[in-house]
Amino acid sequence: MAPTGRLITDVMIERNVIGPSILNKVGPEVGRSLKWSSTWVKSVNSLGQLFMDAGLVVEQVYETEAYETRDYNIEDGPEVFEKTIASPMFRIFVESAVKEKAKGLFVESFRHRAGENGMVHEEVRFYMGVARKGHKDCSTLKAIEGH
């Protein structure tokens, strides 16, 4: 990073984007792992702490508003699985050797996310963070919950 540069990143909020979130958990159970994982960031504070642990000065961390929302019927799990694995990011689940087991685990997890009304609510949200180089002892965390 340049001396005056900033690191700006976004991290998908695990509980909100249904397909990728479930596949991230299902992967290890079927011997597949994604090239990325957002499970290590649990909140705006944990993203800020990650920056500080790296010796960066946190300028801002916050959770975005929902960019998109959608409600699925509890029975939509198989369709959501198929649409999700059609993306190049998730093609590692297409192989017949893992697809059926992954699909079963996906559908089970999808059903567990359903509310009492039988619907699975999805929101596309991110934790956003801005940090810069600096001295570790002067890092401050400005977390804006629900920004």
N, C-alpha and C positions, 0 to 999 in steps of 0.2 A: 504494500500500500504506500502511495506517495506520502511524504511527510504532512501534507495538508489535505490528504484525501479522506474520504469517508467510506465506511462500509454500510451499505443499505441492503437489508435482506428482508425477505418475507418467509414465514413458516406456516404451512397449512395447519389449521387448528384440527387436531385429531378427531374430535367428537363431531365435526360438522360435515366434512365431505365424505359421504357414506362409502362409495365404492373403493376409492384408494385407501381409506382408513381401514376398512375391513381386510382388504388384500394385504396391507402391511402387516396385519396380525396373523393372517392365514398362511402367508408365505413360509415362515419357518416350519410350520406344521406339515407342509408338503415338500420340504426340501428346497424351497426357492426363496431368494431374498431380493428385495428391490434394490435398485442402485441408490436409493435415497430413503431416508427415514426421518420423520418429524417427531417421533415418540420421545426424544430426549428433551423437547421443549414442551413444558406442561402449562406455562402461563407467561404473561408479559414479564413477570419477575424472573422466571428461569431464563428467558432469553436475555434479559439485562445482565443477569449473573454470568451467563456464558461469555458475553462481551467483556465484563470486568475480569473474569478469570483469564481471559486472553490478553489482559493488559490494556484494553481499550477504554476510552472514556465514553460513557453512554450519553448520547444527546437526547434520545427519545426512544421509547418503546410503547407500543399500544396495540390494542385489538381493533381491527377494522369493523365497520358496520357490515352487515350481510350484503354481499354483491348480488346474491341470487338465493332464493328459497324455493323449496319444492317439497311436496308431500307425496309419499309413495304408500300404496296399499301394502299390507303385510305380505300379500301373495306376490308382489312384484320382485322379490329377491332374485329368482332365476334370470329374469330379464335384465335387471340391473347388473348382475354378474356378467352376462354376455356382452352388454354394452361396454362395461368397464374393461374387460379383457380384449376388446376390439382395438383399444388404444395401444400404440406402439410401446408405451411405458409398461404395459402389463402383459405383453405377449408371452412372457415366460410361463404363464398359466394356461396357454393354449394347448400345449402338448397333451396328448391323450393320457399319458402316464400319470399326470397330476391333475388334469382338468376336472374329472368327476369328483375326486376327493376335495379339491379346492372349492368346487361349486357347492358341495354339501356343507362344508364348514362355513362358507360365505352365507348361504341361505340361513343356516342356523343362527349365525351372528346377526344377520339382518333382522330376523324375527325377534331376537332379544332386544333390539333397539326400538321396537314398536311400542307406542303408548297404549293406554287403555282403550283408545278409540280404534286401534288396529292400524294406525298410520305411523310411518317412519318419516320423521321430519329431517330435512337436510338444509343446511345453510352453508354457503361458501364464504368463509371468513379466514382471516390471516392474522398472525402476530407480526407486526412490523417493527423493525429496529434500525436505528441510525446510531453509529458509533464512529469514533475517530481515534487516531493514535494519541497517546498521552501517558502520563504517569499513573500507575496503578493506584497510588494513594490518593489521587484526586478524582477518581471515578465516582460519579454519582448516578443514581438510578432514578430517572423521571418516568414513572409508570403511569400511564393514563388509562385506567380501567374503563372499559366500555366506550372508548373514544369512537 
